[in-house]
Each structure stands twice: as C-alpha cells, then as structure tokens.
Amino acid sequence: MARRVAKEEAAGKKLGGKPPKAPEPGARDSDQINLTDEESRIMLPVAGGGFEPA
C-alpha cells in the first residue's frame, strides 16, 4: 500500500482501480482443506472447475 501511495505522489494523480485491502488473519468460511496432506496449500482454480493443490 505504501508503494501505491508513492506512485500516486510521483505521478501527481490517483491511480485507477480500487485501493488494495489489508489481508484479514484467520480462516474464512469459503476456505478448503486437504484431508490427506495438512501441509499442502490450495492454489488458483483450474480450468474445468476445482482447485489444484501445491
């Protein structure tokens, strides 16, 4: 967010789009877990639906 403010000051005008929000700690209701490997993380959705673990 500080980098965005610095760019706006350097350009002399506001950048387009919505300003970023700070991440919220903790799990959300929409989060998913992997029951076989707790260390894996779910990445972006893949084509055709579903998620690819990493």
PDB file of N, CA, C and O in Angstrom:
ATOM      1  N   MET A   1       0.833  -1.181   0.000  1.00  0.00           N
ATOM      2  CA  MET A   1       0.000   0.000   0.000  1.00  0.00           C
ATOM      3  C   MET A   1       0.882   1.250   0.000  1.00  0.00           C
ATOM      4  O   MET A   1       0.532   2.269  -0.596  1.00  0.00           O
ATOM      5  N   ALA A   2       2.027   1.158   0.674  1.00  0.00           N
ATOM      6  CA  ALA A   2       2.939   2.293   0.683  1.00  0.00           C
ATOM      7  C   ALA A   2       3.501   2.544  -0.713  1.00  0.00           C
ATOM      8  O   ALA A   2       3.715   3.692  -1.105  1.00  0.00           O
ATOM      9  N   ARG A   3       3.739   1.467  -1.460  1.00  0.00           N
ATOM     10  CA  ARG A   3       4.254   1.600  -2.821  1.00  0.00           C
ATOM     11  C   ARG A   3       3.234   2.304  -3.707  1.00  0.00           C
ATOM     12  O   ARG A   3       3.605   3.106  -4.564  1.00  0.00           O
ATOM     13  N   ARG A   4       1.945   2.010  -3.506  1.00  0.00           N
ATOM     14  CA  ARG A   4       0.882   2.645  -4.288  1.00  0.00           C
ATOM     15  C   ARG A   4       0.830   4.144  -3.992  1.00  0.00           C
ATOM     16  O   ARG A   4       0.686   4.957  -4.905  1.00  0.00           O
ATOM     17  N   VAL A   5       0.948   4.503  -2.718  1.00  0.00           N
ATOM     18  CA  VAL A   5       0.934   5.921  -2.333  1.00  0.00           C
ATOM     19  C   VAL A   5       2.127   6.643  -2.947  1.00  0.00           C
ATOM     20  O   VAL A   5       1.997   7.775  -3.413  1.00  0.00           O
ATOM     21  N   ALA A   6       3.293   5.990  -2.950  1.00  0.00           N
ATOM     22  CA  ALA A   6       4.484   6.608  -3.538  1.00  0.00           C
ATOM     23  C   ALA A   6       4.296   6.829  -5.037  1.00  0.00           C
ATOM     24  O   ALA A   6       4.699   7.868  -5.559  1.00  0.00           O
ATOM     25  N   LYS A   7       3.691   5.872  -5.734  1.00  0.00           N
ATOM     26  CA  LYS A   7       3.434   6.040  -7.171  1.00  0.00           C
ATOM     27  C   LYS A   7       2.469   7.190  -7.424  1.00  0.00           C
ATOM     28  O   LYS A   7       2.659   7.973  -8.354  1.00  0.00           O
ATOM     29  N   GLU A   8       1.422   7.291  -6.583  1.00  0.00           N
ATOM     30  CA  GLU A   8       0.448   8.374  -6.754  1.00  0.00           C
ATOM     31  C   GLU A   8       1.113   9.731  -6.543  1.00  0.00           C
ATOM     32  O   GLU A   8       0.838  10.680  -7.277  1.00  0.00           O
ATOM     33  N   GLU A   9       1.987   9.823  -5.543  1.00  0.00           N
ATOM     34  CA  GLU A   9       2.674  11.092  -5.277  1.00  0.00           C
ATOM     35  C   GLU A   9       3.626  11.444  -6.415  1.00  0.00           C
ATOM     36  O   GLU A   9       3.736  12.609  -6.797  1.00  0.00           O
ATOM     37  N   ALA A  10       4.317  10.439  -6.959  1.00  0.00           N
ATOM     38  CA  ALA A  10       5.253  10.685  -8.051  1.00  0.00           C
ATOM     39  C   ALA A  10       4.518  11.115  -9.323  1.00  0.00           C
ATOM     40  O   ALA A  10       4.998  11.979 -10.057  1.00  0.00           O
ATOM     41  N   ALA A  11       3.352  10.510  -9.582  1.00  0.00           N
ATOM     42  CA  ALA A  11       2.592  10.839 -10.785  1.00  0.00           C
ATOM     43  C   ALA A  11       1.789  12.125 -10.617  1.00  0.00           C
ATOM     44  O   ALA A  11       1.447  12.783 -11.600  1.00  0.00           O
ATOM     45  N   GLY A  12       1.491  12.476  -9.382  1.00  0.00           N
ATOM     46  CA  GLY A  12       0.709  13.675  -9.140  1.00  0.00           C
ATOM     47  C   GLY A  12      -0.786  13.470  -9.313  1.00  0.00           C
ATOM     48  O   GLY A  12      -1.545  14.439  -9.311  1.00  0.00           O
ATOM     49  N   LYS A  13      -1.222  12.219  -9.463  1.00  0.00           N
ATOM     50  CA  LYS A  13      -2.646  11.932  -9.586  1.00  0.00           C
ATOM     51  C   LYS A  13      -2.921  10.542  -9.013  1.00  0.00           C
ATOM     52  O   LYS A  13      -2.009   9.745  -8.793  1.00  0.00           O
ATOM     53  N   LYS A  14      -4.209  10.277  -8.780  1.00  0.00           N
ATOM     54  CA  LYS A  14      -4.577   8.983  -8.208  1.00  0.00           C
ATOM     55  C   LYS A  14      -4.517   7.886  -9.270  1.00  0.00           C
ATOM     56  O   LYS A  14      -4.811   8.122 -10.442  1.00  0.00           O
ATOM     57  N   LEU A  15      -4.131   6.686  -8.843  1.00  0.00           N
ATOM     58  CA  LEU A  15      -4.127   5.541  -9.736  1.00  0.00           C
ATOM     59  C   LEU A  15      -5.546   5.018  -9.899  1.00  0.00           C
ATOM     60  O   LEU A  15      -6.374   5.192  -9.004  1.00  0.00           O
ATOM     61  N   GLY A  16      -5.836   4.388 -11.014  1.00  0.00           N
ATOM     62  CA  GLY A  16      -7.159   3.840 -11.269  1.00  0.00           C
ATOM     63  C   GLY A  16      -7.398   2.558 -10.489  1.00  0.00           C
ATOM     64  O   GLY A  16      -6.460   1.940  -9.984  1.00  0.00           O
ATOM     65  N   GLY A  17      -8.626   2.177 -10.398  1.00  0.00           N
ATOM     66  CA  GLY A  17      -8.980   0.943  -9.723  1.00  0.00           C
ATOM     67  C   GLY A  17      -9.198   1.130  -8.237  1.00  0.00           C
ATOM     68  O   GLY A  17      -8.986   2.210  -7.686  1.00  0.00           O
ATOM     69  N   LYS A  18      -9.632   0.040  -7.593  1.00  0.00           N
ATOM     70  CA  LYS A  18      -9.877   0.086  -6.157  1.00  0.00           C
ATOM     71  C   LYS A  18      -8.564  -0.019  -5.400  1.00  0.00           C
ATOM     72  O   LYS A  18      -7.670  -0.751  -5.825  1.00  0.00           O
ATOM     73  N   PRO A  19      -8.427   0.689  -4.298  1.00  0.00           N
ATOM     74  CA  PRO A  19      -7.212   0.529  -3.496  1.00  0.00           C
ATOM     75  C   PRO A  19      -7.208  -0.846  -2.827  1.00  0.00           C
ATOM     76  O   PRO A  19      -8.269  -1.364  -2.480  1.00  0.00           O
ATOM     77  N   PRO A  20      -6.025  -1.444  -2.642  1.00  0.00           N
ATOM     78  CA  PRO A  20      -5.961  -2.776  -2.038  1.00  0.00           C
ATOM     79  C   PRO A  20      -6.351  -2.749  -0.568  1.00  0.00           C
ATOM     80  O   PRO A  20      -6.172  -1.746   0.122  1.00  0.00           O
ATOM     81  N   LYS A  21      -6.893  -3.882  -0.100  1.00  0.00           N
ATOM     82  CA  LYS A  21      -7.243  -4.018   1.308  1.00  0.00           C
ATOM     83  C   LYS A  21      -6.177  -4.855   2.001  1.00  0.00           C
ATOM     84  O   LYS A  21      -5.561  -5.718   1.375  1.00  0.00           O
ATOM     85  N   ALA A  22      -5.960  -4.611   3.265  1.00  0.00           N
ATOM     86  CA  ALA A  22      -5.028  -5.419   4.038  1.00  0.00           C
ATOM     87  C   ALA A  22      -5.639  -6.803   4.252  1.00  0.00           C
ATOM     88  O   ALA A  22      -6.848  -6.914   4.456  1.00  0.00           O
ATOM     89  N   PRO A  23      -4.819  -7.863   4.209  1.00  0.00           N
ATOM     90  CA  PRO A  23      -5.364  -9.203   4.409  1.00  0.00           C
ATOM     91  C   PRO A  23      -5.891  -9.401   5.822  1.00  0.00           C
ATOM     92  O   PRO A  23      -5.345  -8.865   6.786  1.00  0.00           O
ATOM     93  N   GLU A  24      -6.960 -10.180   5.928  1.00  0.00           N
ATOM     94  CA  GLU A  24      -7.547 -10.468   7.234  1.00  0.00           C
ATOM     95  C   GLU A  24      -6.960 -11.772   7.767  1.00  0.00           C
ATOM     96  O   GLU A  24      -6.913 -12.762   7.037  1.00  0.00           O
ATOM     97  N   PRO A  25      -6.515 -11.797   9.010  1.00  0.00           N
ATOM     98  CA  PRO A  25      -5.952 -13.031   9.556  1.00  0.00           C
ATOM     99  C   PRO A  25      -7.028 -14.087   9.806  1.00  0.00           C
ATOM    100  O   PRO A  25      -8.197 -13.761  10.011  1.00  0.00           O
ATOM    101  N   GLY A  26      -6.619 -15.352   9.787  1.00  0.00           N
ATOM    102  CA  GLY A  26      -7.539 -16.433  10.102  1.00  0.00           C
ATOM    103  C   GLY A  26      -8.195 -17.021   8.875  1.00  0.00           C
ATOM    104  O   GLY A  26      -8.044 -16.515   7.763  1.00  0.00           O
ATOM    105  N   ALA A  27      -8.923 -18.092   9.095  1.00  0.00           N
ATOM    106  CA  ALA A  27      -9.599 -18.801   8.009  1.00  0.00           C
ATOM    107  C   ALA A  27     -10.947 -18.172   7.702  1.00  0.00           C
ATOM    108  O   ALA A  27     -11.599 -17.603   8.577  1.00  0.00           O
ATOM    109  N   ARG A  28     -11.351 -18.283   6.446  1.00  0.00           N
ATOM    110  CA  ARG A  28     -12.664 -17.812   6.023  1.00  0.00           C
ATOM    111  C   ARG A  28     -13.581 -19.009   5.865  1.00  0.00           C
ATOM    112  O   ARG A  28     -13.110 -20.145   5.816  1.00  0.00           O
ATOM    113  N   ASP A  29     -14.878 -18.775   5.783  1.00  0.00           N
ATOM    114  CA  ASP A  29     -15.849 -19.848   5.610  1.00  0.00           C
ATOM    115  C   ASP A  29     -15.665 -20.562   4.274  1.00  0.00           C
ATOM    116  O   ASP A  29     -15.963 -21.751   4.166  1.00  0.00           O
ATOM    117  N   SER A  30     -15.177 -19.852   3.252  1.00  0.00           N
ATOM    118  CA  SER A  30     -15.034 -20.444   1.924  1.00  0.00           C
ATOM    119  C   SER A  30     -13.715 -21.200   1.752  1.00  0.00           C
ATOM    120  O   SER A  30     -13.508 -21.816   0.706  1.00  0.00           O
ATOM    121  N   ASP A  31     -12.821 -21.174   2.738  1.00  0.00           N
ATOM    122  CA  ASP A  31     -11.549 -21.879   2.643  1.00  0.00           C
ATOM    123  C   ASP A  31     -11.763 -23.389   2.642  1.00  0.00           C
ATOM    124  O   ASP A  31     -12.691 -23.899   3.270  1.00  0.00           O
ATOM    125  N   GLN A  32     -10.894 -24.091   1.931  1.00  0.00           N
ATOM    126  CA  GLN A  32     -10.972 -25.536   1.855  1.00  0.00           C
ATOM    127  C   GLN A  32      -9.714 -26.143   2.458  1.00  0.00           C
ATOM    128  O   GLN A  32      -8.675 -25.485   2.509  1.00  0.00           O
ATOM    129  N   ILE A  33      -9.793 -27.392   2.917  1.00  0.00           N
ATOM    130  CA  ILE A  33      -8.631 -28.075   3.469  1.00  0.00           C
ATOM    131  C   ILE A  33      -8.409 -29.376   2.724  1.00  0.00           C
ATOM    132  O   ILE A  33      -9.330 -29.931   2.125  1.00  0.00           O
ATOM    133  N   ASN A  34      -7.190 -29.849   2.768  1.00  0.00           N
ATOM    134  CA  ASN A  34      -6.840 -31.131   2.197  1.00  0.00           C
ATOM    135  C   ASN A  34      -6.761 -32.116   3.354  1.00  0.00           C
ATOM    136  O   ASN A  34      -5.918 -31.958   4.237  1.00  0.00           O
ATOM    137  N   LEU A  35      -7.617 -33.124   3.366  1.00  0.00           N
ATOM    138  CA  LEU A  35      -7.679 -34.057   4.486  1.00  0.00           C
ATOM    139  C   LEU A  35      -6.523 -35.051   4.509  1.00  0.00           C
ATOM    140  O   LEU A  35      -6.245 -35.643   5.552  1.00  0.00           O
ATOM    141  N   THR A  36      -5.838 -35.247   3.366  1.00  0.00           N
ATOM    142  CA  THR A  36      -4.749 -36.212   3.330  1.00  0.00           C
ATOM    143  C   THR A  36      -3.380 -35.586   3.558  1.00  0.00           C
ATOM    144  O   THR A  36      -2.459 -36.286   3.978  1.00  0.00           O
ATOM    145  N   ASP A  37      -3.216 -34.299   3.296  1.00  0.00           N
ATOM    146  CA  ASP A  37      -1.918 -33.644   3.473  1.00  0.00           C
ATOM    147  C   ASP A  37      -2.140 -32.254   4.050  1.00  0.00           C
ATOM    148  O   ASP A  37      -2.489 -31.329   3.316  1.00  0.00           O
ATOM    149  N   GLU A  38      -1.944 -32.097   5.333  1.00  0.00           N
ATOM    150  CA  GLU A  38      -2.198 -30.809   6.002  1.00  0.00           C
ATOM    151  C   GLU A  38      -1.220 -29.722   5.578  1.00  0.00           C
ATOM    152  O   GLU A  38      -1.536 -28.537   5.686  1.00  0.00           O
ATOM    153  N   GLU A  39      -0.037 -30.104   5.098  1.00  0.00           N
ATOM    154  CA  GLU A  39       0.984 -29.129   4.717  1.00  0.00           C
ATOM    155  C   GLU A  39       0.729 -28.497   3.347  1.00  0.00           C
ATOM    156  O   GLU A  39       1.294 -27.447   3.043  1.00  0.00           O
ATOM    157  N   SER A  40      -0.114 -29.123   2.515  1.00  0.00           N
ATOM    158  CA  SER A  40      -0.347 -28.600   1.171  1.00  0.00           C
ATOM    159  C   SER A  40      -1.228 -27.351   1.231  1.00  0.00           C
ATOM    160  O   SER A  40      -1.991 -27.152   2.176  1.00  0.00           O
ATOM    161  N   ARG A  41      -1.103 -26.535   0.221  1.00  0.00           N
ATOM    162  CA  ARG A  41      -1.886 -25.308   0.111  1.00  0.00           C
ATOM    163  C   ARG A  41      -2.706 -25.371  -1.163  1.00  0.00           C
ATOM    164  O   ARG A  41      -2.240 -25.930  -2.156  1.00  0.00           O
ATOM    165  N   ILE A  42      -3.889 -24.830  -1.170  1.00  0.00           N
ATOM    166  CA  ILE A  42      -4.733 -24.803  -2.358  1.00  0.00           C
ATOM    167  C   ILE A  42      -4.391 -23.554  -3.162  1.00  0.00           C
ATOM    168  O   ILE A  42      -4.339 -22.447  -2.628  1.00  0.00           O
ATOM    169  N   MET A  43      -4.161 -23.755  -4.446  1.00  0.00           N
ATOM    170  CA  MET A  43      -3.789 -22.653  -5.313  1.00  0.00           C
ATOM    171  C   MET A  43      -5.005 -22.189  -6.108  1.00  0.00           C
ATOM    172  O   MET A  43      -6.144 -22.426  -5.706  1.00  0.00           O
ATOM    173  N   LEU A  44      -4.766 -21.544  -7.207  1.00  0.00           N
ATOM    174  CA  LEU A  44      -5.826 -20.973  -8.025  1.00  0.00           C
ATOM    175  C   LEU A  44      -6.737 -22.041  -8.618  1.00  0.00           C
ATOM    176  O   LEU A  44      -6.319 -23.185  -8.797  1.00  0.00           O
ATOM    177  N   PRO A  45      -7.973 -21.677  -8.921  1.00  0.00           N
ATOM    178  CA  PRO A  45      -8.867 -22.630  -9.582  1.00  0.00           C
ATOM    179  C   PRO A  45      -8.303 -23.048 -10.939  1.00  0.00           C
ATOM    180  O   PRO A  45      -7.646 -22.255 -11.612  1.00  0.00           O
ATOM    181  N   VAL A  46      -8.556 -24.274 -11.332  1.00  0.00           N
ATOM    182  CA  VAL A  46      -8.088 -24.768 -12.633  1.00  0.00           C
ATOM    183  C   VAL A  46      -9.245 -24.795 -13.622  1.00  0.00           C
ATOM    184  O   VAL A  46     -10.413 -24.770 -13.235  1.00  0.00           O
ATOM    185  N   ALA A  47      -8.901 -24.845 -14.904  1.00  0.00           N
ATOM    186  CA  ALA A  47      -9.915 -24.885 -15.956  1.00  0.00           C
ATOM    187  C   ALA A  47     -10.782 -26.126 -15.775  1.00  0.00           C
ATOM    188  O   ALA A  47     -10.262 -27.202 -15.481  1.00  0.00           O
ATOM    189  N   GLY A  48     -12.055 -25.996 -15.940  1.00  0.00           N
ATOM    190  CA  GLY A  48     -12.960 -27.115 -15.784  1.00  0.00           C
ATOM    191  C   GLY A  48     -13.501 -27.249 -14.374  1.00  0.00           C
ATOM    192  O   GLY A  48     -14.288 -28.156 -14.100  1.00  0.00           O
ATOM    193  N   GLY A  49     -13.102 -26.376 -13.485  1.00  0.00           N
ATOM    194  CA  GLY A  49     -13.593 -26.405 -12.108  1.00  0.00           C
ATOM    195  C   GLY A  49     -12.629 -27.112 -11.179  1.00  0.00           C
ATOM    196  O   GLY A  49     -11.789 -27.892 -11.626  1.00  0.00           O
ATOM    197  N   GLY A  50     -12.742 -26.850  -9.920  1.00  0.00           N
ATOM    198  CA  GLY A  50     -11.888 -27.460  -8.913  1.00  0.00           C
ATOM    199  C   GLY A  50     -10.663 -26.625  -8.608  1.00  0.00           C
ATOM    200  O   GLY A  50     -10.494 -25.526  -9.137  1.00  0.00           O
ATOM    201  N   PHE A  51      -9.805 -27.163  -7.741  1.00  0.00           N
ATOM    202  CA  PHE A  51      -8.600 -26.469  -7.319  1.00  0.00           C
ATOM    203  C   PHE A  51      -7.415 -27.406  -7.429  1.00  0.00           C
ATOM    204  O   PHE A  51      -7.573 -28.623  -7.335  1.00  0.00           O
ATOM    205  N   GLU A  52      -6.230 -26.852  -7.628  1.00  0.00           N
ATOM    206  CA  GLU A  52      -5.024 -27.657  -7.731  1.00  0.00           C
ATOM    207  C   GLU A  52      -4.196 -27.474  -6.460  1.00  0.00           C
ATOM    208  O   GLU A  52      -3.765 -26.360  -6.163  1.00  0.00           O
ATOM    209  N   PRO A  53      -3.969 -28.546  -5.710  1.00  0.00           N
ATOM    210  CA  PRO A  53      -3.142 -28.424  -4.504  1.00  0.00           C
ATOM    211  C   PRO A  53      -1.671 -28.291  -4.855  1.00  0.00           C
ATOM    212  O   PRO A  53      -1.231 -28.780  -5.896  1.00  0.00           O
ATOM    213  N   ALA A  54      -0.921 -27.645  -4.007  1.00  0.00           N
ATOM    214  CA  ALA A  54       0.518 -27.478  -4.242  1.00  0.00           C
ATOM    215  C   ALA A  54       1.272 -27.755  -2.958  1.00  0.00           C
ATOM    216  O   ALA A  54       2.499 -27.671  -2.933  1.00  0.00           O
TER     217      ALA A  54
END
